[in-house]
Amino acid sequence: MRQKLADIATQVQGELIGDGSCIIESVAPLDEAGKGSISVLINARQSRRLESTEATAVIVSREIDRAPVPIIRVASPEVALATLLTTYFVGHRPAEGGIHPTASIHPSADVDDEADIGPHASIGPHTTVGKRACIGTNVAIGARCRIGEGTWIFANATLYDLVSLGNGVIVHGGVVIGSDGFGYFQGDKGAIKIPQVGGVEIGDDVEIGANSTIDRATMGMTRIGRGTKIDNLVQIGHNVVIGDHVTICAQVGIAGSTVVESGTLIGGQAGLSDHIHVGAGSRIGGQAGVTKSIPSGSTVSGYPARPHNQARRIEAAIKRLPDLLQQIQTLETRVKALESPGRGERNPQETGK
């Protein structure tokens, strides 16, 4: 990257204040930036950090109108950062150069001529791989799968049979899609496995973080809607249905047959019980335990998950419990002392009154 600051301001649709002729050669965090670097200040309340930065220029929100270095004022620093990184940095592709000679492709598989298949990748029978798809080293793809156009699958991911990925999907390393759901019932001699014969359908523009797992349906399909973003180490159970543009942070667990409607945000380490329904646009706090269905637009946290404001009051009360317990013990001691023999109320005649 080597661009004039004025050109960058045009690309991010921002207002330049300062010398637009200076040359930018890299993008760096505010505290690590040096000469020739541009950085981004996301939070305007941290504007004091501009005083000590060594960056040549900084992208800021429109709340900031001056700084000791040239600035580009934008409506959204986050959007400007995404634009900058997308424009000047190309993501590392899982594979390049067509089909590697060590890849194993079943004769009945249909792989587009523009797809890239990396070393030791395996593609099963009757699987289709779309145009510009990119499949990395040691990826294993089973039978009757569909890999959409422009989809990237990074090294060591595994897709069992009957998995369908839409267009523009990103699957990171170590992901397993289509493994058996946890379906058992108790027989006379212990757990009896229910065969898991369904599949998984994943919509366009979904991203699945490293080492996450998505189980196949017992029957029918486990479904992930378009535009949904899944962080690392997430477990999604069999027959789960997730809507469009849902965001799921790391270490979330969603049990079987639960429905999460579109636009929901699930914080890290939250757990969702089986067979419940999460309404559209809900917000689930980190480490929340959702044990029953919640309506659309809900904001919940805590365990068991409650409306967020109520959960905060409960948490505040819990912090006061040691002091409250001490107060109760003190009051109990005083009451016992008042009720002890010889400490009751005296007859007024005995006191001469």
C-alpha positions in Angstrom: 0.0 0.0 0.0 1.3 3.5 -0.9 -1.3 6.2 -1.2 -1.7 9.9 -0.6 -3.9 10.7 2.4 -6.2 12.7 0.2 -6.9 9.6 -2.0 -7.7 7.6 1.1 -10.1 10.2 2.3 -12.0 9.9 -1.0 -12.1 6.1 -0.7 -13.6 6.1 2.8 -15.9 9.0 1.9 -14.5 11.2 4.7 -13.6 14.8 5.3 -9.9 15.5 5.4 -8.5 18.0 7.9 -4.7 18.5 7.5 -2.1 17.8 4.9 -3.5 15.5 2.2 -0.2 15.1 0.4 1.4 12.9 3.0 2.1 9.3 1.9 0.5 6.4 3.7 2.2 3.0 3.5 0.5 0.9 6.1 -2.5 0.5 8.5 -1.6 0.0 12.2 -3.2 0.1 15.6 -3.2 3.6 17.2 -0.6 2.6 19.9 1.7 0.9 17.4 1.5 3.2 14.4 4.6 5.1 13.2 5.6 7.3 10.4 3.8 6.4 7.2 0.9 4.6 9.0 -2.7 5.5 9.2 -4.8 4.3 12.2 -8.4 4.4 13.3 -9.9 5.7 16.5 -13.2 3.9 16.9 -14.4 5.5 20.1 -14.5 9.3 20.2 -14.4 9.3 24.0 -10.8 8.1 23.8 -9.7 11.2 21.8 -6.9 11.8 24.3 -5.0 8.9 22.7 -4.5 11.2 19.6 -2.1 13.3 21.7 0.5 10.5 22.0 0.1 8.6 18.7 3.0 8.6 16.2 0.7 7.8 13.3 0.9 10.0 10.2 -2.9 10.3 10.1 -5.9 8.9 11.9 -9.5 8.2 10.8 -11.9 9.5 13.4 -15.7 10.0 13.9 -17.3 13.3 13.1 -17.5 14.2 16.8 -13.7 15.1 16.6 -12.8 18.2 14.7 -9.2 18.7 15.5 -6.0 16.7 16.4 -2.2 17.1 16.4 -2.0 14.9 13.3 -4.1 15.0 10.1 -7.4 13.3 10.5 -10.2 12.0 8.2 -13.6 12.5 9.7 -16.2 9.8 8.8 -19.7 8.8 9.8 -18.5 5.3 10.9 -14.8 4.6 11.7 -15.7 0.9 11.7 -17.0 1.0 8.1 -14.0 3.1 7.1 -11.6 0.6 8.6 -13.3 -2.3 6.7 -13.2 -0.3 3.5 -9.5 0.4 4.0 -8.5 -3.2 4.8 -10.6 -4.6 2.0 -9.1 -2.2 -0.6 -5.5 -2.6 0.3 -5.1 -6.1 1.7 -6.0 -9.4 0.0 -7.0 -12.2 2.3 -4.9 -15.4 2.3 -6.7 -17.9 0.1 -6.9 -21.5 1.3 -5.5 -22.8 -2.0 -4.3 -21.5 -5.3 -3.3 -22.8 -8.7 -6.1 -25.1 -9.7 -6.3 -28.7 -8.5 -3.2 -29.9 -6.6 -1.9 -33.3 -7.8 -2.3 -34.8 -4.4 -6.0 -34.0 -4.1 -8.4 -36.9 -4.3 -11.5 -36.2 -6.3 -14.2 -38.9 -6.9 -14.9 -39.4 -10.6 -18.6 -38.6 -10.1 -17.8 -35.2 -8.4 -18.4 -32.1 -10.4 -15.6 -29.5 -9.8 -15.7 -26.2 -11.7 -12.6 -25.4 -13.8 -12.1 -22.2 -11.9 -12.1 -23.9 -8.5 -8.8 -24.3 -6.5 -8.2 -27.5 -4.6 -5.3 -27.7 -2.2 -2.9 -30.5 -1.3 -4.4 -33.8 0.1 -8.0 -32.4 -0.1 -10.6 -35.1 -0.6 -14.0 -34.6 -2.4 -16.6 -37.4 -2.3 -19.0 -38.8 -4.9 -21.7 -36.7 -6.4 -20.4 -33.5 -4.8 -20.4 -30.3 -6.7 -17.8 -27.5 -6.3 -18.7 -24.1 -7.7 -16.9 -21.5 -9.7 -14.0 -19.8 -7.8 -14.5 -22.0 -4.8 -11.3 -22.5 -2.8 -10.7 -25.7 -0.8 -7.6 -25.8 1.5 -5.1 -28.5 2.5 -6.5 -31.7 4.1 -10.1 -30.6 3.8 -12.4 -33.6 3.6 -15.7 -33.3 1.9 -18.2 -36.2 1.8 -20.8 -37.4 -0.7 -23.6 -35.4 -2.2 -22.4 -32.1 -0.9 -22.7 -28.7 -2.6 -20.0 -26.0 -2.4 -21.2 -22.7 -3.7 -19.4 -20.2 -5.9 -16.6 -18.2 -4.2 -16.8 -20.3 -1.0 -13.6 -20.7 0.9 -12.8 -23.7 3.1 -9.6 -23.5 5.1 -7.3 -26.4 6.1 -8.4 -29.4 8.0 -12.1 -28.7 7.9 -14.5 -31.7 7.5 -17.8 -31.8 5.8 -19.8 -35.0 6.2 -22.3 -36.2 3.5 -25.3 -34.1 2.6 -23.8 -30.7 3.5 -24.7 -27.7 1.3 -22.8 -24.5 1.5 -24.1 -21.4 -0.3 -22.1 -18.8 -2.2 -19.4 -16.7 -0.6 -19.3 -18.9 2.6 -16.1 -18.9 4.7 -15.3 -22.0 6.7 -12.2 -21.7 8.9 -9.8 -24.4 9.9 -10.9 -27.4 12.0 -14.6 -26.8 11.5 -16.8 -30.0 11.4 -20.1 -29.7 9.6 -22.6 -32.6 9.4 -21.3 -34.8 12.2 -24.0 -36.8 14.0 -26.3 -35.0 16.3 -26.4 -36.2 19.9 -29.5 -38.4 19.6 -30.1 -41.2 22.0 -32.8 -42.8 24.2 -32.4 -44.9 27.2 -33.0 -48.6 26.7 -32.8 -51.5 29.1 -29.0 -51.8 28.6 -28.2 -48.1 28.3 -28.2 -45.5 25.6 -29.5 -46.5 22.2 -28.4 -44.3 19.2 -31.0 -42.8 16.9 -29.5 -42.8 13.4 -28.8 -39.3 12.2 -29.8 -39.3 8.5 -30.5 -35.6 7.8 -28.2 -32.9 6.4 -27.0 -29.3 6.8 -27.9 -26.3 4.7 -25.9 -23.1 5.1 -26.9 -20.0 3.3 -24.9 -17.4 1.3 -22.2 -15.2 3.0 -22.1 -17.2 6.2 -18.7 -17.3 8.1 -17.9 -20.1 10.5 -15.1 -19.7 12.9 -12.3 -22.2 13.7 -13.1 -25.5 15.4 -16.9 -24.8 15.5 -19.2 -27.8 14.9 -22.6 -28.0 13.3 -24.5 -31.3 13.6 -26.6 -32.9 10.9 -30.3 -33.2 11.5 -31.8 -36.4 12.8 -34.2 -36.1 9.8 -34.6 -33.1 7.6 -32.0 -30.3 7.8 -30.1 -28.2 10.3 -30.2 -24.7 8.7 -28.1 -21.6 9.0 -29.5 -18.5 7.3 -27.6 -16.1 5.0 -25.2 -13.6 6.3 -24.9 -15.3 9.7 -21.5 -15.0 11.4 -20.3 -17.7 13.8 -17.3 -17.3 16.0 -14.7 -19.9 17.0 -15.6 -22.9 19.2 -19.4 -22.8 18.7 -21.5 -25.9 19.0 -24.8 -26.0 17.0 -27.0 -29.1 17.6 -29.1 -31.2 15.3 -32.2 -29.7 13.7 -31.3 -26.2 14.9 -32.7 -23.5 12.6 -30.8 -20.1 12.6 -32.2 -17.2 10.7 -30.5 -14.6 8.6 -27.7 -12.2 9.8 -27.5 -13.8 13.3 -24.2 -13.1 15.2 -22.9 -15.8 17.5 -19.9 -15.2 19.6 -17.3 -17.7 20.8 -18.0 -20.8 22.8 -21.8 -20.6 22.5 -23.8 -23.9 22.6 -27.2 -24.3 21.0 -29.0 -27.5 21.8 -31.0 -29.5 19.3 -34.2 -28.3 17.6 -33.9 -24.7 18.8 -34.9 -21.9 16.5 -33.0 -18.6 16.5 -34.7 -16.0 14.4 -33.0 -13.4 12.2 -31.0 -10.5 13.5 -30.3 -12.1 16.9 -27.0 -11.4 18.8 -25.7 -14.2 21.1 -22.8 -13.2 23.5 -19.9 -15.5 24.2 -20.3 -18.7 26.3 -24.1 -18.4 26.3 -26.0 -21.7 26.3 -29.4 -22.3 24.7 -31.6 -25.2 25.7 -33.2 -27.6 23.3 -36.6 -27.0 21.6 -36.9 -23.3 22.5 -37.6 -20.3 20.2 -35.6 -17.1 20.3 -37.5 -14.2 18.6 -36.1 -12.0 15.9 -33.7 -9.2 16.9 -33.1 -10.6 20.4 -29.9 -9.9 22.4 -28.5 -12.6 24.6 -25.7 -11.6 27.0 -22.5 -13.5 27.5 -22.7 -16.6 29.7 -26.5 -16.4 29.8 -28.4 -19.6 30.2 -31.5 -19.5 28.0 -33.8 -22.2 29.3 -37.1 -21.2 27.8 -38.4 -19.3 24.7 -38.1 -15.5 24.5 -40.1 -13.1 22.4 -38.8 -11.0 19.5 -36.7 -8.0 20.6 -35.8 -9.4 24.0 -32.6 -8.5 25.8 -31.7 -11.1 28.4 -28.7 -12.1 30.5 -27.8 -14.2 33.6 -28.7 -17.7 34.6 -31.4 -18.6 34.1 -31.7 -15.8 31.5 -34.0 -13.0 32.6 -34.7 -9.5 31.2 -31.4 -7.7 31.3 -32.4 -4.9 33.7 -33.8 -7.5 36.1 -30.7 -9.6 35.9 -28.6 -6.5 36.7 -30.6 -5.7 39.8 -30.3 -9.3 40.9 -26.5 -9.2 40.4 -26.3 -5.9 42.4 -28.3 -7.5 45.2 -26.0 -10.5 45.3 -23.0 -8.3 45.8 -24.7 -6.8 48.8 -25.5 -10.2 50.4 -22.5 -10.4 52.8 -23.3 -7.0 54.3 -27.1 -7.8 54.4 -26.3 -11.1 56.1 -24.1 -9.3 58.7 -27.0 -6.9 59.4 -29.5 -9.7 59.9 -27.1 -11.5 62.3 -26.7 -8.3 64.3 -30.5 -7.7 64.4 -31.0 -11.4 65.5 -28.5 -10.9 68.3 -30.3 -7.7 69.5 -33.7 -9.3 69.4 -32.5 -12.3 71.4 -31.1 -10.0 74.0 -34.4 -8.1 74.3 -36.3 -11.3 74.6 -34.0 -12.9 77.3 -35.3 -13.2 81.0 -35.2 -10.0 83.0 -35.0 -7.8 79.9 -38.8 -7.7 79.2 -41.0 -4.6 79.9 -41.3 -3.8 83.7 -44.6 -3.1 85.5 -45.0 0.6 85.8 -45.9 0.2 89.5 -42.5 -1.4 90.1 -40.8 1.7 88.8 -42.9 4.1 90.8 -44.5 5.6 87.8 
